[in-house]
Amino acid sequence: MRGHLHRLLFLGCVVLVASCAVGPSYHRPQAPANAGYAPEPLPDATASADVHGGDAQRLIAGGDIAFEWWGLFKSPTLDALVKQAFKANPTIAAARAALAQAQELVYAQQGYYFPTVSAVYQAERHKVSGNTNASETIGVQGNGEDKLPQAENVNSFPHNLPSYYTFHTAELTVGFVPDIFGANRRQVESLAAQTDAQRFALEATYITLASNVVAAAIQEAQLRAEISATRDIIEADEKSLQILRDQFRLGQAMRIDVAAQEAALAQAQATLPPLQEQLEQTRDLLRALVGKLPNELDETFDLDALQLPPELPVSLPAKIIEQRPDVRAAEAQLHAANAQVGVAVAAMLPQFSITGAIGGNATQIPWMFRQGGPFWSLIGNVSQPVFEGGTLLHRKRAAEQALKQAAAQYQSTAMAAYQNVADSLHASLSDADALAADVEAEDAARVTYELTRRQLEVGYVNYLALLSAETAYQQALLTRVQAQATRYGDTIALFQALGGGWWNRAQVAAN
C-alpha cells in the first residue's frame, strides 16, 4: 500500500507541475510615454520674498525624496512629533493588522497546493441481540470478556444470550486536488495582489499621517502669526482711537469719527476669539494625531522657528506610477481582478481529485494490522459541470467586467496622480509669486498707514483717510501671514504628491 501512496503523490506532483493556469496573464501597465507636468518647461526656481519663509526654492529635476522629508523644516520638535505619531496613532496599527491579515490569507490559500492528510481512530462498543445468534457469527464468546451469569438453575435462562463486543478502526486518509487548470494558483495570485494593495495602503497611511502632523504644525504656526498680527492691529486701532478722542476733546474731530474708530477697534477685537478657537482646535488635532489626550501636548510651533526647504525634488513623470502608493494600490487591485478571471474560467473546466486511504480494524487493537485486519482504498474522481443555470458563465462575465472596472479605476488614479503633482508644482510657483507681491503690498500699506496717521495727528487729513489706510494695512498684513504659511503648506503637498519617499523607509529597504 505504501508503494501505491508514493506513486499517487508522485503522480500528483507531476500533474501539478505540468498543469497550466487558465485566464489572462497579467502585464503591468506602462507609464505614459509623453507624460509631463506642464505644456511648457517649468522654471528652475520659485520667486523669493524679503520675509522669513520667502526664500527661493530650487526645483531639482529627477531628485529623490527622503522618507523623513519633514526634517528639511529644521525643527527637532516637529521631528519628534512625527515619530511619536508613527508609534502611537492607531491608524498605523490598523493598517499593519490589515496587511498581516492579507498575508495570512495568502498562506492559507497556498495550503491547497499540498495533499491533505487526516488520521482517524474510532472505537465502537456494541450489544448484539441474542436472537440473531451473533455470538456464533462474530465469535466473541469465550474471549474472556463476557461470561454467562452463574445461577443455580441454568435451565431458567434463555439459550440465546446477547453478545457484547468492541470494534476498533484506525485509518489514514490522503486527499489531493491537482491544480490542473490553475484555479488555485490564480486564487493565490489574486490574494497576493490584494496583499500588495494593503502594503501600499500602509505606506500611504505613513505618508498621510506625517503630512497631517506637519500640516497641523504649520496651521498652528500660521494661526499664532495671525493672532499676533491681529493684536498688533488692535494695538494700532487703540492708538488711533486715542488720537481721535484727544482731537475730539480739542474740537478737531467729530463724534462720528470717534464712533467709527470705536467700531473699527471692536471689529478687530471680534476677529481675535475665532482665531484663538481655531488655534485650540488645531492643537487638539495635533494631540490626537500623535496619540495624546487634549491635556498632554505642550509643544508649540511658530513660523519663525520653521525653515522653508531650499530645494524641491521633482520626480521624473515616468516614476510617478512607481512612487505613488495610491497608484500602486490601484495596480494591485487590477492584478487581483485579472487573476479572478482565471479563477472563474477554471471553475467551468473539469475538476480532478485523488483520495487514498489505509488502515485496519478488528475487535482487539493488537489484531488491527495483522493478517486480515488491514485495508486500503484508492479513488480518483473527475467531474465536469454540465448545467448550472448559467451561474458559472455569468460569474466569468462578471469577473471580466470587474477587470474592466479595475483597469478604468487604475487609469483614473494614475491621471489624478499626475494632476496632483502638477497642481502642487504650480501652487508652489504661484504662491511664491503671491508672497513676494503680498510682502511688497504690506510694506506699501504700512508706510501709507503710518504717514496717514502722522498727518492725522497734525490735522493734514481727515479720519476717513486714516480709516481707509488702516483697513488696507490690516488686510495686507493678514494676507502676507497667510501667504507665508501657504508656502510651507505647498511644500508639504508637493512631497506628498510625489509619493512621500516611502521607498526609502528603513523597514521597506530592509525587505
C-alpha positions as CSV (number, residue, x, y, z in Angstrom):
1,M,0.0,0.0,0.0
2,R,2.9,2.4,0.8
3,G,4.1,1.9,-2.7
4,H,0.7,2.9,-4.1
5,L,0.7,6.0,-2.0
6,H,4.2,7.0,-3.1
7,R,3.2,6.6,-6.7
8,L,0.0,8.6,-6.0
9,L,1.9,11.5,-4.5
10,F,4.5,11.5,-7.3
11,L,1.8,11.4,-9.9
12,G,0.0,14.4,-8.3
13,C,3.2,16.4,-8.2
14,V,3.8,15.7,-11.9
15,V,0.3,16.7,-12.8
16,L,0.7,19.9,-10.7
17,V,3.9,20.9,-12.4
18,A,2.6,20.1,-15.9
19,S,-0.7,22.0,-15.3
20,C,-1.4,25.4,-16.7
21,A,-3.2,28.4,-15.3
22,V,-6.1,29.5,-17.5
23,G,-7.2,33.1,-17.8
24,P,-5.4,36.2,-19.0
25,S,-1.8,36.7,-17.9
26,Y,-1.1,39.9,-16.1
27,H,1.0,42.6,-17.6
28,R,1.9,45.8,-15.6
29,P,0.6,49.0,-17.1
30,Q,3.2,51.2,-18.7
31,A,3.8,54.8,-17.7
32,P,2.6,57.3,-20.4
33,A,5.4,57.9,-22.8
34,N,4.7,61.6,-23.1
35,A,3.8,62.4,-19.5
36,G,4.7,65.8,-18.1
37,Y,3.7,68.3,-15.6
38,A,3.1,71.4,-17.8
39,P,3.0,72.2,-21.5
40,E,6.0,74.5,-21.1
41,P,9.2,73.8,-19.2
42,L,9.0,74.7,-15.5
43,P,11.3,77.4,-14.1
44,D,14.4,76.3,-12.2
45,A,13.4,78.1,-9.0
46,T,10.5,79.9,-7.4
47,A,10.3,83.6,-6.7
48,S,11.7,85.0,-3.4
49,A,10.4,87.5,-0.9
50,D,12.2,89.5,1.8
51,V,10.5,87.8,4.7
52,H,11.1,84.7,6.7
53,G,9.9,81.7,4.7
54,G,10.1,83.7,1.5
55,D,13.4,82.2,0.2
56,A,13.5,80.9,-3.4
57,Q,13.2,77.1,-3.7
58,R,15.1,75.4,-6.5
59,L,13.3,72.7,-8.5
60,I,15.6,69.6,-8.8
61,A,14.5,67.5,-11.7
62,G,14.8,63.8,-11.0
63,G,15.6,64.4,-7.4
64,D,14.9,61.7,-4.9
65,I,12.7,62.1,-1.8
66,A,13.9,61.1,1.7
67,F,11.3,59.3,3.8
68,E,11.8,61.7,6.6
69,W,11.4,64.8,4.4
70,W,9.9,66.7,7.3
71,G,13.4,67.0,8.7
72,L,14.0,69.7,6.0
73,F,12.0,72.1,8.1
74,K,14.8,72.0,10.6
75,S,12.5,71.6,13.6
76,P,13.6,68.9,16.2
77,T,10.2,69.3,17.9
78,L,8.4,68.5,14.6
79,D,10.7,65.5,14.0
80,A,9.8,64.1,17.5
81,L,6.1,64.6,17.0
82,V,6.1,62.7,13.7
83,K,8.0,59.8,15.1
84,Q,5.6,59.7,18.1
85,A,2.6,59.7,15.7
86,F,4.1,56.7,13.9
87,K,4.3,54.9,17.3
88,A,1.0,56.0,18.9
89,N,-1.5,56.7,16.1
90,P,-4.0,53.8,15.8
91,T,-4.3,54.2,12.0
92,I,-0.8,52.7,11.7
93,A,-1.7,49.7,13.9
94,A,-4.9,49.2,11.9
95,A,-3.0,49.3,8.6
96,R,-0.4,46.9,9.9
97,A,-3.0,44.4,11.1
98,A,-4.8,44.6,7.7
99,L,-1.5,43.8,5.9
100,A,-0.8,40.9,8.2
101,Q,-4.4,39.6,7.7
102,A,-4.0,39.7,3.9
103,Q,-0.7,37.9,4.1
104,E,-2.1,35.1,6.3
105,L,-4.9,34.6,3.7
106,V,-2.3,34.1,1.1
107,Y,-0.6,31.5,3.2
108,A,-3.9,29.8,3.9
109,Q,-4.7,29.6,0.2
110,Q,-1.2,28.2,-0.6
111,G,-2.0,25.3,1.6
112,Y,-4.3,23.9,-1.2
113,Y,-1.2,23.1,-3.2
114,F,-0.4,20.2,-0.9
115,P,-2.2,17.0,-0.1
116,T,-4.5,16.8,2.9
117,V,-3.7,14.1,5.4
118,S,-6.0,13.1,8.2
119,A,-5.9,10.3,10.8
120,V,-9.0,8.8,12.3
121,Y,-9.3,6.4,15.2
122,Q,-12.8,5.1,16.1
123,A,-13.8,2.7,18.9
124,E,-17.2,1.1,18.9
125,R,-19.0,-0.8,21.7
126,H,-21.9,-3.0,20.5
127,K,-24.5,-5.1,22.1
128,V,-26.0,-7.7,19.7
129,S,-29.3,-9.3,20.4
130,G,-29.0,-13.0,21.3
131,N,-31.9,-13.8,18.9
132,T,-29.5,-13.1,15.9
133,N,-27.1,-15.8,17.0
134,A,-24.5,-13.1,16.7
135,S,-22.3,-14.7,19.3
136,E,-21.7,-17.7,16.9
137,T,-21.4,-15.5,13.9
138,I,-19.0,-12.9,15.4
139,G,-17.2,-15.4,17.5
140,V,-16.8,-13.2,20.6
141,Q,-18.0,-15.8,23.1
142,G,-15.2,-17.3,25.1
143,N,-12.8,-14.4,24.7
144,G,-12.8,-13.9,28.4
145,E,-14.6,-10.5,28.0
146,D,-18.2,-11.6,28.6
147,K,-19.3,-14.6,30.6
148,L,-22.6,-16.2,31.1
149,P,-24.2,-15.4,34.5
150,Q,-24.0,-18.0,37.2
151,A,-27.2,-19.4,38.6
152,E,-28.4,-22.4,40.5
153,N,-30.8,-23.5,37.7
154,V,-29.1,-22.8,34.4
155,N,-32.2,-24.1,32.5
156,S,-34.1,-21.0,33.8
157,F,-32.0,-18.7,31.4
158,P,-32.7,-18.4,27.7
159,H,-30.5,-20.4,25.4
160,N,-29.7,-17.4,23.0
161,L,-28.0,-14.7,25.2
162,P,-27.0,-11.2,23.9
163,S,-23.3,-10.7,22.9
164,Y,-21.0,-7.7,23.6
165,Y,-18.0,-6.7,21.6
166,T,-15.7,-3.7,20.9
167,F,-14.7,-2.8,17.3
168,H,-11.6,-0.7,16.6
169,T,-10.8,1.2,13.4
170,A,-7.7,3.2,12.5
171,E,-7.5,5.0,9.2
172,L,-5.0,7.4,7.4
173,T,-6.5,9.3,4.5
174,V,-4.6,11.3,1.9
175,G,-6.5,13.6,-0.4
176,F,-5.1,15.6,-3.3
177,V,-6.8,18.0,-5.7
178,P,-4.4,18.6,-8.7
179,D,-4.4,22.2,-9.8
180,I,-4.8,21.2,-13.4
181,F,-6.1,24.5,-14.8
182,G,-4.5,26.8,-12.2
183,A,-7.6,27.7,-10.3
184,N,-5.7,27.7,-7.0
185,R,-2.7,29.5,-8.5
186,R,-5.0,32.2,-9.8
187,Q,-6.6,32.5,-6.4
188,V,-3.2,32.7,-4.7
189,E,-2.2,35.3,-7.3
190,S,-5.3,37.3,-6.5
191,L,-4.8,37.2,-2.8
192,A,-1.1,38.1,-3.1
193,A,-2.1,41.1,-5.2
194,Q,-4.6,42.2,-2.5
195,T,-1.7,41.9,0.0
196,D,0.3,44.2,-2.2
197,A,-2.7,46.6,-2.1
198,Q,-2.7,46.5,1.7
199,R,1.1,47.0,1.8
200,F,0.8,50.2,-0.3
201,A,-2.2,51.3,1.9
202,L,0.1,51.0,4.9
203,E,2.7,53.2,3.1
204,A,0.0,55.7,2.2
205,T,-1.0,55.7,5.9
206,Y,2.5,56.6,6.9
207,I,2.7,59.4,4.3
208,T,-0.7,60.8,5.1
209,L,-0.1,60.8,8.9
210,A,3.2,62.5,8.5
211,S,1.7,65.1,6.2
212,N,-1.2,65.7,8.6
213,V,1.1,66.2,11.5
214,V,3.3,68.7,9.6
215,A,0.3,70.5,8.2
216,A,-1.2,70.8,11.6
217,A,2.0,72.2,13.0
218,I,2.1,74.7,10.1
219,Q,-1.5,75.6,10.7
220,E,-0.8,76.2,14.3
221,A,2.2,78.5,13.4
222,Q,0.0,80.4,10.9
223,L,-2.7,80.9,13.5
224,R,-0.2,82.2,16.0
225,A,1.1,84.6,13.4
226,E,-2.4,85.8,12.6
227,I,-3.2,86.2,16.3
228,S,0.0,88.2,16.7
229,A,-0.8,90.3,13.7
230,T,-4.4,90.9,14.9
231,R,-3.1,92.0,18.3
232,D,-0.8,94.5,16.5
233,I,-3.8,95.7,14.6
234,I,-5.8,96.1,17.8
235,E,-3.0,98.0,19.4
236,A,-2.7,100.3,16.4
237,D,-6.5,100.8,16.4
238,E,-6.4,101.7,20.1
239,K,-3.7,104.3,19.4
240,S,-5.8,105.8,16.6
241,L,-8.8,105.8,18.8
242,Q,-6.9,107.7,21.5
243,I,-5.7,110.3,18.9
244,L,-9.3,110.8,17.8
245,R,-10.6,111.2,21.3
246,D,-7.9,113.7,22.1
247,Q,-8.8,115.6,18.9
248,F,-12.5,115.4,19.8
249,R,-11.8,117.0,23.2
250,L,-9.9,119.8,21.4
251,G,-12.7,120.2,18.9
252,Q,-10.6,119.0,16.0
253,A,-12.6,115.8,15.3
254,M,-16.3,115.0,15.3
255,R,-18.0,112.5,17.5
256,I,-18.9,110.4,14.4
257,D,-15.3,109.9,13.6
258,V,-14.6,108.7,17.1
259,A,-17.6,106.3,16.9
260,A,-16.3,105.0,13.6
261,Q,-12.9,104.3,15.1
262,E,-14.5,102.6,18.1
263,A,-16.4,100.4,15.6
264,A,-13.2,99.6,13.7
265,L,-11.5,98.6,17.0
266,A,-14.4,96.5,18.0
267,Q,-14.4,94.7,14.7
268,A,-10.6,94.0,15.0
269,Q,-11.2,92.7,18.6
270,A,-14.0,90.5,17.4
271,T,-11.7,88.7,14.9
272,L,-9.4,87.5,17.8
273,P,-11.6,84.9,19.6
274,P,-12.3,82.9,16.4
275,L,-8.6,82.8,15.7
276,Q,-7.9,81.6,19.2
277,E,-10.6,79.0,18.9
278,Q,-9.1,77.7,15.6
279,L,-5.7,77.6,17.4
280,E,-7.0,75.4,20.2
281,Q,-8.8,73.1,17.8
282,T,-5.7,72.8,15.7
283,R,-3.8,71.9,18.9
284,D,-6.4,69.3,19.7
285,L,-6.0,67.8,16.2
286,L,-2.2,67.7,16.7
287,R,-2.6,66.0,20.0
288,A,-4.9,63.4,18.5
289,L,-2.6,62.7,15.6
290,V,0.3,61.9,17.9
291,G,-1.8,59.7,20.2
292,K,-2.2,62.1,23.1
293,L,-5.2,63.4,25.1
294,P,-6.2,67.1,24.9
295,N,-4.2,67.9,28.0
296,E,-1.0,66.2,27.2
297,L,0.8,68.2,24.4
298,D,3.0,71.1,25.4
299,E,5.0,71.7,22.2
300,T,4.2,74.8,20.2
301,F,5.1,76.0,16.7
302,D,6.0,79.4,15.2
303,L,6.7,80.2,11.6
304,D,9.9,81.9,12.6
305,A,11.2,78.6,14.0
306,L,10.5,76.6,10.8
307,Q,12.8,76.8,7.8
308,L,11.5,76.5,4.3
309,P,13.3,73.7,2.4
310,P,15.6,75.3,-0.1
311,E,15.2,72.5,-2.7
312,L,12.1,70.8,-4.1
313,P,12.7,67.4,-5.8
314,V,10.7,66.9,-8.9
315,S,10.4,63.3,-9.8
316,L,10.5,62.2,-13.4
317,P,7.0,61.8,-14.8
318,A,7.7,58.1,-15.6
319,K,8.4,57.4,-11.9
320,I,5.1,58.7,-10.6
321,I,3.2,55.5,-11.1
322,E,6.0,53.7,-9.2
323,Q,6.2,56.1,-6.4
324,R,2.6,56.9,-5.6
325,P,1.1,54.4,-3.1
326,D,-2.4,55.0,-4.3
327,V,-1.4,54.2,-7.9
328,R,0.5,51.1,-6.8
329,A,-2.6,50.0,-4.7
330,A,-4.8,50.5,-7.8
331,E,-2.4,48.5,-9.8
332,A,-2.5,45.7,-7.3
333,Q,-6.3,45.7,-7.4
334,L,-6.1,45.5,-11.2
335,H,-3.8,42.4,-10.8
336,A,-6.2,40.8,-8.4
337,A,-9.1,41.3,-10.7
338,N,-7.1,39.9,-13.6
339,A,-6.4,36.7,-11.6
340,Q,-10.1,36.4,-10.7
341,V,-10.9,35.9,-14.3
342,G,-8.7,32.9,-14.4
343,V,-10.5,31.6,-11.3
344,A,-13.8,31.9,-13.0
345,V,-12.6,30.2,-16.2
346,A,-11.1,27.3,-14.2
347,A,-14.5,26.7,-12.5
348,M,-16.0,25.9,-15.8
349,L,-13.5,23.2,-16.6
350,P,-13.2,19.6,-15.3
351,Q,-12.3,19.2,-11.6
352,F,-10.0,16.4,-10.5
353,S,-9.4,14.8,-7.1
354,I,-7.5,11.8,-5.8
355,T,-8.1,10.1,-2.4
356,G,-6.2,7.3,-0.8
357,A,-6.8,5.6,2.5
358,I,-5.0,2.9,4.5
359,G,-5.9,1.5,7.9
360,G,-7.0,-1.5,9.9
361,N,-9.9,-2.8,12.0
362,A,-10.5,-5.6,14.5
363,T,-12.3,-6.3,17.7
364,Q,-8.9,-6.1,19.5
365,I,-6.2,-3.4,19.0
366,P,-3.3,-5.8,18.5
367,W,-5.2,-7.5,15.6
368,M,-5.9,-4.3,13.7
369,F,-2.8,-4.5,11.5
370,R,-2.3,-8.3,11.5
371,Q,-3.4,-10.6,8.7
372,G,-7.0,-9.8,7.7
373,G,-7.2,-6.5,9.6
374,P,-5.5,-4.0,7.2
375,F,-7.5,-2.3,4.4
376,W,-6.8,0.4,1.8
377,S,-8.6,2.2,-1.0
378,L,-7.6,4.5,-3.9
379,I,-10.2,6.7,-5.5
380,G,-9.8,9.0,-8.5
381,N,-12.6,11.5,-9.4
382,V,-13.2,13.7,-12.4
383,S,-16.3,16.0,-12.5
384,Q,-17.3,18.3,-15.3
385,P,-20.0,20.9,-14.8
386,V,-22.7,20.4,-17.4
387,F,-25.6,22.6,-16.4
388,E,-25.8,25.1,-13.5
389,G,-28.3,27.5,-14.9
390,G,-25.7,29.8,-16.4
391,T,-24.1,30.5,-13.0
392,L,-20.5,29.8,-14.0
393,L,-20.8,31.7,-17.3
394,H,-22.2,34.8,-15.6
395,R,-19.6,34.6,-12.9
396,K,-16.9,34.6,-15.6
397,R,-18.6,37.6,-17.3
398,A,-18.8,39.4,-14.0
399,A,-15.1,38.8,-13.4
400,E,-14.3,40.2,-16.8
401,Q,-16.4,43.3,-16.1
402,A,-14.6,43.7,-12.7
403,L,-11.3,43.6,-14.6
404,K,-12.5,46.4,-16.9
405,Q,-13.6,48.4,-13.9
406,A,-10.3,47.9,-12.1
407,A,-8.5,49.0,-15.3
408,A,-10.6,52.1,-15.5
409,Q,-10.0,52.9,-11.9
410,Y,-6.3,52.4,-12.2
411,Q,-6.3,54.8,-15.2
412,S,-8.3,57.4,-13.3
413,T,-6.0,57.1,-10.2
414,A,-2.8,57.5,-12.4
415,M,-4.3,60.6,-14.1
416,A,-5.2,62.1,-10.8
417,A,-1.7,61.5,-9.5
418,Y,-0.2,63.4,-12.4
419,Q,-2.7,66.2,-11.9
420,N,-1.9,66.3,-8.2
421,V,1.8,66.7,-8.8
422,A,1.2,69.3,-11.5
423,D,-1.2,71.2,-9.2
424,S,1.3,71.1,-6.3
425,L,4.2,72.4,-8.6
426,H,2.0,75.2,-10.0
427,A,0.9,76.1,-6.5
428,S,4.5,76.3,-5.2
429,L,5.5,78.6,-8.1
430,S,2.4,80.8,-8.0
431,D,2.2,81.1,-4.2
432,A,5.9,82.2,-4.2
433,D,5.0,84.9,-6.6
434,A,2.0,85.8,-4.5
435,L,4.0,86.0,-1.3
436,A,6.5,88.3,-3.0
437,A,3.7,90.6,-4.1
438,D,2.0,90.4,-0.7
439,V,5.2,91.5,1.1
440,E,5.5,94.5,-1.2
441,A,1.8,95.3,-0.7
442,E,2.2,95.0,3.1
443,D,5.2,97.3,3.1
444,A,3.4,99.9,1.0
445,A,0.3,99.7,3.1
446,R,2.3,100.0,6.3
447,V,4.1,103.1,5.0
448,T,0.8,104.6,3.8
449,Y,-0.9,103.9,7.1
450,E,2.0,105.3,9.3
451,L,2.2,108.5,7.2
452,T,-1.6,109.0,7.2
453,R,-1.7,108.6,11.0
454,R,1.0,111.2,11.4
455,Q,-0.8,113.5,9.0
456,L,-4.0,113.0,11.0
457,E,-2.1,114.0,14.2
458,V,-1.2,117.4,12.8
459,G,-4.6,117.8,11.0
460,Y,-3.5,117.4,7.4
461,V,-6.0,114.7,6.6
462,N,-9.4,113.7,8.0
463,Y,-10.3,110.5,9.7
464,L,-11.7,108.8,6.6
465,A,-8.3,108.8,5.0
466,L,-6.8,107.2,8.1
467,L,-9.6,104.6,8.3
468,S,-9.0,103.7,4.6
469,A,-5.3,103.4,5.1
470,E,-5.7,101.4,8.3
471,T,-8.1,98.9,6.7
472,A,-5.8,98.4,3.7
473,Y,-2.8,97.8,6.0
474,Q,-4.7,95.3,8.2
475,Q,-5.8,93.3,5.2
476,A,-2.3,93.4,3.7
477,L,-0.8,92.2,6.9
478,L,-3.1,89.2,7.3
479,T,-2.8,88.3,3.7
480,R,1.0,88.3,4.0
481,V,0.9,86.0,7.0
482,Q,-1.4,83.6,5.2
483,A,0.7,83.6,2.1
484,Q,3.8,83.0,4.2
485,A,2.2,79.9,5.7
486,T,0.9,78.8,2.4
487,R,4.4,78.3,1.0
488,Y,5.1,75.8,3.8
489,G,1.8,74.0,3.0
490,D,2.7,73.9,-0.7
491,T,5.9,72.2,0.2
492,I,4.1,69.6,2.2
493,A,1.6,69.0,-0.6
494,L,4.4,68.5,-3.1
495,F,6.3,65.9,-1.1
496,Q,3.1,64.0,-0.5
497,A,2.1,64.3,-4.2
498,L,5.4,62.8,-5.3
499,G,4.9,59.7,-3.1
500,G,6.4,60.8,0.2
501,G,9.6,58.8,-0.2
502,W,8.1,55.6,1.2
503,W,10.6,53.5,-0.8
504,N,13.4,55.0,1.4
505,R,11.7,53.9,4.7
506,A,14.2,51.8,6.6
507,Q,11.8,48.8,7.0
508,V,10.9,48.8,3.3
509,A,14.6,49.0,2.3
510,A,15.3,46.1,4.6
511,N,12.6,44.0,3.0
